[in-house]
Amino acid sequence: MNEAVAATLRVLHAAGIEAVGGRQATRRALADVDAGPRVRVAAIGKAASAMALGARDALGDALASGLVLTKYAHLEPELVADARFDCRESAHPVPDAASLAAGEALVTFVRSVADDEHLLVLVSGGASALVERLVDGSTLAELRRRTDALLADGVPIGEINRVRCTLSTIKGGGMLACLGRCRVTQLLVSDVPGDHPGDIGSGPFVAPETTCPAGEAPRVDTRVIASSAIAQAAVVAEAERRGLHVARRSGSLDGDVDATAERVANHLLDPDVAAGVHVWGGEPTVVLPPGPGRGGRNQHLALALAARIAGRDDLAVLVAATDGSDGPTTDAGGLVDGTTLARGGESAAREALARADAGSWLERTGALVTTGPTGTNVMDLAIALVGPSPVRTRD
């Protein structure tokens, strides 16, 4: 792969991540908020640690205490070192016993907030699996079984969360029952299409409109502070700063992953496609075979695109999760071009896709993208460079 092209794609992706970073976004959102003299912080989701740090930056001594519930290996050491915070980790995308303990901790924490205190709720994607409190009669084994089945069938996350709500006492506005009369502010990092607050983390502090008419639920001042649209706009801005032409309407990644790969490839292979940068956001779905291998939807999409653009010397695509963890892996996605398939072999690629083992194939060819936890979660990004186009390395 052309190293300058690869470097440019990585820089563009990093610009998108930076624009929606949980710490920066939370700090900015609180800059114009009169938080009051005593604030309690409850942060849940993959970006919980970063968002809590942003709250700490903005609130200073007004921050009395905090609870941070996030994914394993996603806690920031400086947050753990702050004695005001109770920091806990649990599993994603399939809940574990620590997820249930996290749910109990959240209920206890919220119930302890005094009426004259300000509760700041920070929610990001992943909260649905990381924090749970089951309805009577349901079990962790049932929850895990149903979650596994839904994920294997490639069910969209919105539908998965609707099923989760039927088993939960805290999702779908359930946490509102734990509130007293305290002031409540909720800041959200969106990982769902449309950025509807009730869909982010299954909306634990968002009253369902169909069952809780306006005026009957505690008032929660809610704002979405980071989204896929913001990340994509930042990619565009960075591309333009580098003198690259940008196609602003490339489309969405939503839908079946193979159909998405076909749609994206057809766009890139169109004889009339514009040279320069093309950007997509969203979340494709993958139907898993029995005993799937290593990978996630971004790795699968990257390999599927590598097969479709093979032989082209003017196309390169980076596909990556914005949170840094694609599916159950610690990798973010893949970076492929017209030479990638030849490096790993076409038949091996077909087998890897059939086994849902794209991660292993991408690693062997040097095409795997690994960023580590990014402190945000706003769905996935795909960024393509179509040549001939000027690839500049401005600082």
GUSESE-671415 format. One record per residue (C-alpha): residue in three letters; residue number from 1; x, y, z. Coordinates in nm, 2 decimals, padded with zeros to 4 digits. Layout:
N
NODE  resn  resi       X       Y       Z
NODE   ALA   NUM       X       Y       Z
...
END
This chain:
395
NODE  resn  resi       X       Y       Z
NODE   MET     1   00.00   00.00   00.00
NODE   ASN     2   00.11   00.35  -00.07
NODE   GLU     3   00.24   00.48   00.26
NODE   ALA     4   00.14   00.84   00.20
NODE   VAL     5  -00.22   00.73   00.12
NODE   ALA     6  -00.23   00.51   00.43
NODE   ALA     7  -00.10   00.79   00.65
NODE   THR     8  -00.35   01.03   00.51
NODE   LEU     9  -00.64   00.80   00.58
NODE   ARG    10  -00.52   00.74   00.94
NODE   VAL    11  -00.49   01.12   00.99
NODE   LEU    12  -00.84   01.18   00.86
NODE   HIS    13  -00.98   00.91   01.08
NODE   ALA    14  -00.80   01.05   01.38
NODE   ALA    15  -00.95   01.39   01.31
NODE   GLY    16  -01.30   01.25   01.32
NODE   ILE    17  -01.23   01.08   01.65
NODE   GLU    18  -01.07   01.39   01.80
NODE   ALA    19  -01.39   01.59   01.72
NODE   VAL    20  -01.61   01.36   01.92
NODE   GLY    21  -01.38   01.26   02.20
NODE   GLY    22  -01.57   01.21   02.52
NODE   ARG    23  -01.35   01.42   02.73
NODE   GLN    24  -01.34   01.72   02.50
NODE   ALA    25  -01.71   01.70   02.41
NODE   THR    26  -01.81   01.69   02.78
NODE   ARG    27  -01.58   01.97   02.88
NODE   ARG    28  -01.72   02.19   02.60
NODE   ALA    29  -02.08   02.11   02.68
NODE   LEU    30  -02.03   02.20   03.05
NODE   ALA    31  -01.84   02.53   02.97
NODE   ASP    32  -02.17   02.73   02.96
NODE   VAL    33  -02.36   02.53   03.23
NODE   ASP    34  -02.40   02.67   03.58
NODE   ALA    35  -02.35   02.34   03.75
NODE   GLY    36  -02.40   02.46   04.11
NODE   PRO    37  -02.18   02.40   04.42
NODE   ARG    38  -02.22   02.03   04.45
NODE   VAL    39  -02.24   01.79   04.15
NODE   ARG    40  -02.26   01.41   04.15
NODE   VAL    41  -02.16   01.23   03.82
NODE   ALA    42  -02.28   00.90   03.69
NODE   ALA    43  -02.10   00.79   03.37
NODE   ILE    44  -02.20   00.47   03.18
NODE   GLY    45  -02.08   00.33   02.85
NODE   LYS    46  -01.77   00.28   02.65
NODE   ALA    47  -01.68   00.65   02.66
NODE   ALA    48  -01.77   00.68   03.03
NODE   SER    49  -01.41   00.72   03.15
NODE   ALA    50  -01.33   01.00   02.90
NODE   MET    51  -01.66   01.17   02.97
NODE   ALA    52  -01.60   01.16   03.34
NODE   LEU    53  -01.26   01.32   03.29
NODE   GLY    54  -01.42   01.59   03.09
NODE   ALA    55  -01.67   01.66   03.37
NODE   ARG    56  -01.38   01.67   03.62
NODE   ASP    57  -01.20   01.92   03.40
NODE   ALA    58  -01.51   02.15   03.39
NODE   LEU    59  -01.64   02.11   03.74
NODE   GLY    60  -01.33   02.13   03.95
NODE   ASP    61  -01.41   02.13   04.32
NODE   ALA    62  -01.78   02.13   04.26
NODE   LEU    63  -01.75   01.76   04.17
NODE   ALA    64  -01.84   01.58   04.49
NODE   SER    65  -01.84   01.22   04.38
NODE   GLY    66  -01.88   01.00   04.07
NODE   LEU    67  -01.96   00.65   03.95
NODE   VAL    68  -01.80   00.53   03.63
NODE   LEU    69  -01.92   00.21   03.46
NODE   THR    70  -01.74   00.11   03.15
NODE   LYS    71  -01.59  -00.18   02.94
NODE   TYR    72  -01.30  -00.39   03.05
NODE   ALA    73  -00.97  -00.21   02.98
NODE   HIS    74  -01.14   00.12   02.91
NODE   LEU    75  -01.07   00.30   03.24
NODE   GLU    76  -00.82   00.59   03.25
NODE   PRO    77  -00.56   00.56   03.52
NODE   GLU    78  -00.59   00.92   03.62
NODE   LEU    79  -00.96   00.87   03.69
NODE   VAL    80  -00.90   00.56   03.89
NODE   ALA    81  -00.65   00.75   04.10
NODE   ASP    82  -00.91   01.02   04.19
NODE   ALA    83  -01.07   00.91   04.52
NODE   ARG    84  -01.39   01.08   04.44
NODE   PHE    85  -01.47   00.82   04.17
NODE   ASP    86  -01.60   00.46   04.21
NODE   CYS    87  -01.47   00.30   03.88
NODE   ARG    88  -01.60  -00.04   03.76
NODE   GLU    89  -01.57  -00.25   03.45
NODE   SER    90  -01.79  -00.51   03.29
NODE   ALA    91  -01.85  -00.69   02.96
NODE   HIS    92  -01.95  -00.59   02.61
NODE   PRO    93  -02.13  -00.68   02.39
NODE   VAL    94  -02.26  -00.97   02.60
NODE   PRO    95  -02.33  -00.88   02.96
NODE   ASP    96  -02.17  -01.07   03.25
NODE   ALA    97  -02.21  -01.08   03.63
NODE   ALA    98  -02.02  -00.75   03.66
NODE   SER    99  -02.28  -00.59   03.44
NODE   LEU   100  -02.54  -00.68   03.70
NODE   ALA   101  -02.32  -00.55   03.98
NODE   ALA   102  -02.28  -00.23   03.78
NODE   GLY   103  -02.66  -00.20   03.75
NODE   GLU   104  -02.70  -00.23   04.13
NODE   ALA   105  -02.43   00.02   04.18
NODE   LEU   106  -02.60   00.27   03.95
NODE   VAL   107  -02.93   00.24   04.13
NODE   THR   108  -02.77   00.28   04.47
NODE   PHE   109  -02.57   00.58   04.35
NODE   VAL   110  -02.86   00.76   04.20
NODE   ARG   111  -03.09   00.70   04.50
NODE   SER   112  -02.82   00.86   04.72
NODE   VAL   113  -02.82   01.19   04.54
NODE   ALA   114  -02.97   01.46   04.77
NODE   ASP   115  -03.25   01.69   04.65
NODE   ASP   116  -03.02   01.99   04.67
NODE   GLU   117  -02.75   01.83   04.46
NODE   HIS   118  -02.70   01.83   04.08
NODE   LEU   119  -02.68   01.49   03.91
NODE   LEU   120  -02.48   01.48   03.59
NODE   VAL   121  -02.56   01.17   03.38
NODE   LEU   122  -02.31   01.09   03.11
NODE   VAL   123  -02.42   00.81   02.87
NODE   SER   124  -02.25   00.66   02.57
NODE   GLY   125  -02.29   00.35   02.35
NODE   GLY   126  -02.22   00.02   02.51
NODE   ALA   127  -02.41   00.10   02.82
NODE   SER   128  -02.69  -00.14   02.73
NODE   ALA   129  -02.46  -00.44   02.79
NODE   LEU   130  -02.23  -00.29   03.05
NODE   VAL   131  -02.50  -00.19   03.30
NODE   GLU   132  -02.80  -00.41   03.38
NODE   ARG   133  -03.06  -00.48   03.65
NODE   LEU   134  -03.30  -00.76   03.55
NODE   VAL   135  -03.67  -00.79   03.61
NODE   ASP   136  -03.79  -01.05   03.85
NODE   GLY   137  -03.79  -01.40   03.70
NODE   SER   138  -03.52  -01.32   03.45
NODE   THR   139  -03.16  -01.45   03.47
NODE   LEU   140  -02.82  -01.36   03.35
NODE   ALA   141  -02.80  -01.69   03.16
NODE   GLU   142  -03.12  -01.60   02.97
NODE   LEU   143  -03.00  -01.25   02.90
NODE   ARG   144  -02.67  -01.38   02.76
NODE   ARG   145  -02.84  -01.64   02.55
NODE   ARG   146  -03.08  -01.40   02.39
NODE   THR   147  -02.80  -01.14   02.34
NODE   ASP   148  -02.58  -01.40   02.17
NODE   ALA   149  -02.86  -01.51   01.94
NODE   LEU   150  -02.95  -01.16   01.84
NODE   LEU   151  -02.59  -01.07   01.77
NODE   ALA   152  -02.53  -01.39   01.57
NODE   ASP   153  -02.84  -01.32   01.36
NODE   GLY   154  -02.72  -00.97   01.27
NODE   VAL   155  -03.02  -00.80   01.43
NODE   PRO   156  -02.98  -00.41   01.43
NODE   ILE   157  -02.88  -00.26   01.76
NODE   GLY   158  -03.21  -00.08   01.80
NODE   GLU   159  -03.41  -00.41   01.79
NODE   ILE   160  -03.15  -00.57   02.03
NODE   ASN   161  -03.21  -00.29   02.28
NODE   ARG   162  -03.58  -00.32   02.26
NODE   VAL   163  -03.55  -00.69   02.36
NODE   ARG   164  -03.31  -00.59   02.64
NODE   CYS   165  -03.57  -00.34   02.77
NODE   THR   166  -03.82  -00.62   02.83
NODE   LEU   167  -03.57  -00.79   03.06
NODE   SER   168  -03.45  -00.48   03.24
NODE   THR   169  -03.57  -00.25   03.53
NODE   ILE   170  -03.34   00.03   03.43
NODE   LYS   171  -03.36   00.06   03.05
NODE   GLY   172  -03.63   00.26   02.87
NODE   GLY   173  -03.65   00.52   03.14
NODE   GLY   174  -03.64   00.28   03.43
NODE   MET   175  -03.37   00.49   03.61
NODE   LEU   176  -03.62   00.78   03.64
NODE   ALA   177  -03.79   00.60   03.93
NODE   CYS   178  -03.47   00.62   04.13
NODE   LEU   179  -03.45   01.00   04.11
NODE   GLY   180  -03.56   01.23   04.39
NODE   ARG   181  -03.61   01.60   04.34
NODE   CYS   182  -03.25   01.68   04.24
NODE   ARG   183  -03.16   01.87   03.93
NODE   VAL   184  -03.06   01.63   03.65
NODE   THR   185  -02.85   01.71   03.34
NODE   GLN   186  -02.78   01.43   03.09
NODE   LEU   187  -02.51   01.45   02.82
NODE   LEU   188  -02.50   01.18   02.55
NODE   VAL   189  -02.25   01.05   02.30
NODE   SER   190  -02.46   00.89   02.03
NODE   ASP   191  -02.39   00.56   01.86
NODE   VAL   192  -02.73   00.52   01.70
NODE   PRO   193  -02.88   00.64   01.37
NODE   GLY   194  -03.09   00.95   01.42
NODE   ASP   195  -02.93   01.03   01.76
NODE   HIS   196  -03.26   00.97   01.94
NODE   PRO   197  -03.18   01.00   02.32
NODE   GLY   198  -03.40   00.70   02.40
NODE   ASP   199  -03.20   00.47   02.18
NODE   ILE   200  -02.85   00.56   02.32
NODE   GLY   201  -02.76   00.31   02.58
NODE   SER   202  -03.13   00.20   02.58
NODE   GLY   203  -03.23   00.53   02.74
NODE   PRO   204  -03.21   00.46   03.11
NODE   PHE   205  -03.29   00.82   03.20
NODE   VAL   206  -03.52   00.89   02.90
NODE   ALA   207  -03.90   00.86   02.96
NODE   PRO   208  -04.07   00.65   02.69
NODE   GLU   209  -04.31   00.88   02.51
NODE   THR   210  -04.58   00.61   02.47
NODE   THR   211  -04.60   00.52   02.84
NODE   CYS   212  -04.49   00.84   03.02
NODE   PRO   213  -04.67   01.15   02.89
NODE   ALA   214  -04.49   01.49   02.93
NODE   GLY   215  -04.51   01.62   03.29
NODE   GLU   216  -04.53   01.28   03.46
NODE   ALA   217  -04.16   01.20   03.46
NODE   PRO   218  -03.88   01.38   03.64
NODE   ARG   219  -03.74   01.66   03.42
NODE   VAL   220  -03.40   01.57   03.27
NODE   ASP   221  -03.21   01.83   03.07
NODE   THR   222  -03.08   01.62   02.79
NODE   ARG   223  -02.83   01.70   02.51
NODE   VAL   224  -02.65   01.49   02.25
NODE   ILE   225  -02.29   01.63   02.25
NODE   ALA   226  -02.12   01.40   02.00
NODE   SER   227  -02.24   01.20   01.70
NODE   SER   228  -02.14   01.04   01.37
NODE   ALA   229  -02.24   01.36   01.18
NODE   ILE   230  -01.99   01.56   01.38
NODE   ALA   231  -01.72   01.30   01.32
NODE   GLN   232  -01.78   01.30   00.95
NODE   ALA   233  -01.78   01.68   00.93
NODE   ALA   234  -01.44   01.68   01.10
NODE   VAL   235  -01.30   01.43   00.85
NODE   VAL   236  -01.43   01.66   00.57
NODE   ALA   237  -01.27   01.97   00.74
NODE   GLU   238  -00.93   01.80   00.78
NODE   ALA   239  -00.94   01.67   00.42
NODE   GLU   240  -01.01   02.02   00.29
NODE   ARG   241  -00.74   02.16   00.51
NODE   ARG   242  -00.50   01.92   00.33
NODE   GLY   243  -00.62   02.04  -00.01
NODE   LEU   244  -00.82   01.73  -00.09
NODE   HIS   245  -01.15   01.73  -00.28
NODE   VAL   246  -01.44   01.59  -00.07
NODE   ALA   247  -01.75   01.41  -00.19
NODE   ARG   248  -01.99   01.51   00.08
NODE   ARG   249  -02.27   01.27   00.02
NODE   SER   250  -02.12   00.92   00.01
NODE   GLY   251  -02.40   00.76   00.21
NODE   SER   252  -02.46   00.52   00.50
NODE   LEU   253  -02.30   00.20   00.62
NODE   ASP   254  -02.62   00.07   00.77
NODE   GLY   255  -02.77  -00.26   00.66
NODE   ASP   256  -02.63  -00.61   00.59
NODE   VAL   257  -02.26  -00.60   00.57
NODE   ASP   258  -02.23  -00.77   00.23
NODE   ALA   259  -02.49  -00.54   00.08
NODE   THR   260  -02.31  -00.25   00.23
NODE   ALA   261  -01.98  -00.37   00.08
NODE   GLU   262  -02.15  -00.40  -00.26
NODE   ARG   263  -02.30  -00.05  -00.23
NODE   VAL   264  -01.97   00.12  -00.12
NODE   ALA   265  -01.77  -00.07  -00.39
NODE   ASN   266  -02.01   00.02  -00.66
NODE   HIS   267  -01.98   00.39  -00.56
NODE   LEU   268  -01.60   00.37  -00.56
NODE   LEU   269  -01.58   00.18  -00.89
NODE   ASP   270  -01.83   00.40  -01.08
NODE   PRO   271  -01.64   00.55  -01.38
NODE   ASP   272  -01.77   00.89  -01.29
NODE   VAL   273  -01.67   00.88  -00.92
NODE   ALA   274  -01.50   01.20  -00.81
NODE   ALA   275  -01.13   01.19  -00.72
NODE   GLY   276  -01.06   01.27  -00.35
NODE   VAL   277  -01.21   01.18  -00.02
NODE   HIS   278  -01.54   00.99   00.04
NODE   VAL   279  -01.69   00.94   00.38
NODE   TRP   280  -01.95   00.70   00.52
NODE   GLY   281  -02.09   00.66   00.87
NODE   GLY   282  -02.32   00.40   01.03
NODE   GLU   283  -02.32   00.04   01.15
NODE   PRO   284  -02.35  -00.26   00.92
NODE   THR   285  -02.47  -00.59   01.06
NODE   VAL   286  -02.32  -00.94   01.02
NODE   VAL   287  -02.49  -01.28   01.04
NODE   LEU   288  -02.24  -01.51   01.22
NODE   PRO   289  -02.18  -01.87   01.13
NODE   PRO   290  -02.15  -02.14   01.40
NODE   GLY   291  -01.81  -02.10   01.58
NODE   PRO   292  -01.72  -01.76   01.43
NODE   GLY   293  -01.35  -01.67   01.40
NODE   ARG   294  -01.18  -01.34   01.49
NODE   GLY   295  -01.33  -01.02   01.37
NODE   GLY   296  -01.61  -00.77   01.37
NODE   ARG   297  -01.83  -00.59   01.13
NODE   ASN   298  -01.56  -00.33   01.03
NODE   GLN   299  -01.30  -00.60   00.97
NODE   HIS   300  -01.55  -00.80   00.77
NODE   LEU   301  -01.65  -00.49   00.56
NODE   ALA   302  -01.28  -00.40   00.50
NODE   LEU   303  -01.20  -00.75   00.37
NODE   ALA   304  -01.52  -00.76   00.16
NODE   LEU   305  -01.41  -00.43   00.00
NODE   ALA   306  -01.06  -00.55  -00.05
NODE   ALA   307  -01.20  -00.83  -00.26
NODE   ARG   308  -01.42  -00.59  -00.47
NODE   ILE   309  -01.15  -00.33  -00.54
NODE   ALA   310  -00.87  -00.58  -00.61
NODE   GLY   311  -00.63  -00.47  -00.89
NODE   ARG   312  -00.71  -00.10  -00.87
NODE   ASP   313  -00.41   00.12  -00.80
NODE   ASP   314  -00.62   00.43  -00.73
NODE   LEU   315  -00.84   00.32  -00.44
NODE   ALA   316  -00.78   00.28  -00.07
NODE   VAL   317  -01.03   00.25   00.22
NODE   LEU   318  -01.01   00.26   00.60
NODE   VAL   319  -01.30   00.11   00.79
NODE   ALA   320  -01.30   00.14   01.16
NODE   ALA   321  -01.51   00.15   01.48
NODE   THR   322  -01.49   00.49   01.64
NODE   ASP   323  -01.46   00.34   01.99
NODE   GLY   324  -01.15   00.13   01.89
NODE   SER   325  -01.31  -00.21   01.95
NODE   ASP   326  -01.48  -00.38   01.66
NODE   GLY   327  -01.73  -00.64   01.79
NODE   PRO   328  -01.57  -00.86   02.06
NODE   THR   329  -01.21  -00.78   01.95
NODE   THR   330  -00.95  -00.52   02.06
NODE   ASP   331  -00.90  -00.41   01.70
NODE   ALA   332  -01.08  -00.13   01.53
NODE   GLY   333  -01.11  -00.24   01.16
NODE   GLY   334  -00.90  -00.26   00.85
NODE   LEU   335  -00.72  -00.05   00.59
NODE   VAL   336  -00.72  -00.19   00.24
NODE   ASP   337  -00.64  -00.10  -00.12
NODE   GLY   338  -00.63  -00.27  -00.46
NODE   THR   339  -00.32  -00.47  -00.36
NODE   THR   340  -00.45  -00.61  -00.03
NODE   LEU   341  -00.63  -00.92  -00.17
NODE   ALA   342  -00.32  -01.03  -00.37
NODE   ARG   343  -00.11  -01.03  -00.05
NODE   GLY   344  -00.35  -01.26   00.14
NODE   GLY   345  -00.50  -01.47  -00.14
NODE   GLU   346  -00.85  -01.46  -00.29
NODE   SER   347  -00.95  -01.81  -00.18
NODE   ALA   348  -00.82  -01.75   00.18
NODE   ALA   349  -01.02  -01.42   00.18
NODE   ARG   350  -01.34  -01.60   00.08
NODE   GLU   351  -01.29  -01.86   00.35
NODE   ALA   352  -01.22  -01.59   00.61
NODE   LEU   353  -01.54  -01.41   00.52
NODE   ALA   354  -01.74  -01.73   00.54
NODE   ARG   355  -01.60  -01.81   00.88
NODE   ALA   356  -01.63  -01.45   01.01
NODE   ASP   357  -01.26  -01.46   01.06
NODE   ALA   358  -01.16  -01.14   00.87
NODE   GLY   359  -00.94  -01.02   01.16
NODE   SER   360  -00.70  -01.31   01.12
NODE   TRP   361  -00.67  -01.25   00.74
NODE   LEU   362  -00.62  -00.88   00.78
NODE   GLU   363  -00.35  -00.93   01.04
NODE   ARG   364  -00.16  -01.17   00.82
NODE   THR   365  -00.16  -00.90   00.54
NODE   GLY   366  -00.07  -00.61   00.76
NODE   ALA   367  -00.41  -00.45   00.70
NODE   LEU   368  -00.55  -00.46   01.05
NODE   VAL   369  -00.62  -00.13   01.22
NODE   THR   370  -00.57  -00.12   01.60
NODE   THR   371  -00.62   00.21   01.78
NODE   GLY   372  -00.70   00.10   02.14
NODE   PRO   373  -00.99   00.26   02.33
NODE   THR   374  -01.06   00.61   02.19
NODE   GLY   375  -01.28   00.77   02.45
NODE   THR   376  -01.58   00.79   02.23
NODE   ASN   377  -01.83   00.58   02.04
NODE   VAL   378  -02.03   00.73   01.75
NODE   MET   379  -02.08   00.42   01.52
NODE   ASP   380  -01.83   00.34   01.25
NODE   LEU   381  -01.65   00.54   00.99
NODE   ALA   382  -01.54   00.44   00.64
NODE   ILE   383  -01.30   00.68   00.46
NODE   ALA   384  -01.19   00.62   00.10
NODE   LEU   385  -00.93   00.80  -00.11
NODE   VAL   386  -00.99   00.78  -00.48
NODE   GLY   387  -00.70   00.88  -00.71
NODE   PRO   388  -00.56   01.06  -00.88
NODE   SER   389  -00.57   01.31  -00.59
NODE   PRO   390  -00.31   01.52  -00.41
NODE   VAL   391  -00.21   01.36  -00.08
NODE   ARG   392  -00.04   01.62   00.12
NODE   THR   393   00.12   01.60   00.46
NODE   ARG   394   00.06   01.94   00.61
NODE   ASP   395   00.09   01.97   00.98
END
